[in-house]
């Protein structure tokens, strides 16, 4: 495929209309986040086909509520808080949800609330920003349900002493799926400090937190025990439980997600985990499509399924998964996150592979025109925001490629981005 060249700079009108002013250090930081992560967000919204009204609403919320709680931007200060959100500690990750490629994409983002003095003697554990952010977002979005949030915040949010960590400092993330009329919110909690302080595993802490929630009974949690049984029966996988997430909606409708990492990187292990050892059925068609995308993305065509990827010892290497369920559901669902930034060839190769896969699948289903429209918009957006040279010669803009098998056998694909500002076009702000 011929490499795309840099696209002409055509700044989204909605981004320019929303841009905040800056005079103090605090507002300067907000301004910088809006000029970088906010610019990528605006471009994604525009290219994904959001109405101008929705773009203005979403960007206004980002400028007023999100940007003030992202801490110091890259290059400003030496004591920047090291967020676990991305490998270079940017506290925001954006994503483009293609769904199965046959409908309008959804744009989302996840953040870690961070204070300007986080990590300093004034706020060594970043305790101020999460509370301030919660207050701001609940005031702006009164539809957010807080009953479950408050339960898990109480369980995981207590400080158990200095030095208790799991390789990073982060304790809570928030995420937002961006809709035309209003956003939906999610929260992510890390169990590591509680686990270490109480001499339990991360999974045990999460189990206790879920089973003690005020709205559920033991009989509601069958999918949780299905996953726990899988972990216990496959100790050879040495699965590393990372965090718990939930939708901030009514408890009966909230999805719970347990994120976990596996250091074994062969596709046969992926197959075993996606099916939870065979408990999750009717995955053959979807896993066949996943295998094709996997080999194309990672350059492993022709290799046997039991051959691992090249060794990488990074904290976030290996393969990330989540297991998702609602209370009273019968079977959990498993989603795969391929850490493309560790194992792909370049960001350009990722663009070409993902768009090629989706276009190929859509052609089989007779939806090629709509899919081509949005895959072209996705590629155009990234080449508009980032330098073509950086896209073709390096990794890091794409963080994960999320994949989940749908009930009809199709593959849902989500691409995740780190807004690495040093790879932006230099003339965006001129």
Secondary structure, 3 states (H helix, E strand, C coil): CCCCCCCCCCCCHHHHHHCCCCCCHHHHHHHHHHHHHHHHHHHHHHHCCCCHHHHHHHHHHHHHHHHHHECCCCCCCCCCCCCCCCCCCCCEEEEEEEECCCCCCEEEEEECCECCCECCCCECCCHHHHHHHHHHHHHHCCCCCCHHHHHHHHHHCCCCCCCCCCCCCCCEEEEEEECCCCCEEEEEECCHHHHHHHCCCHHHHHHHHHHCCCCCCHHHHHHHHHHHHHHHHCHHHCCEEEEEEEECCCCCCCCEEEEEEECCCCHHHHHHHHCHHHCCCCCHHHHHHHHHHHHHHHCCCCCCCCCCCCCCCCCCCCEEEEEEECCCCCCCEEEEEECHHHHCCCHHHHHHHHHHHHHHHHHHHCCHHHHHHHHHHHHHHHHHHECHHHHHHCCCCEEEEEEEECCCCCEEEEEEECCCHHHECCCCCC
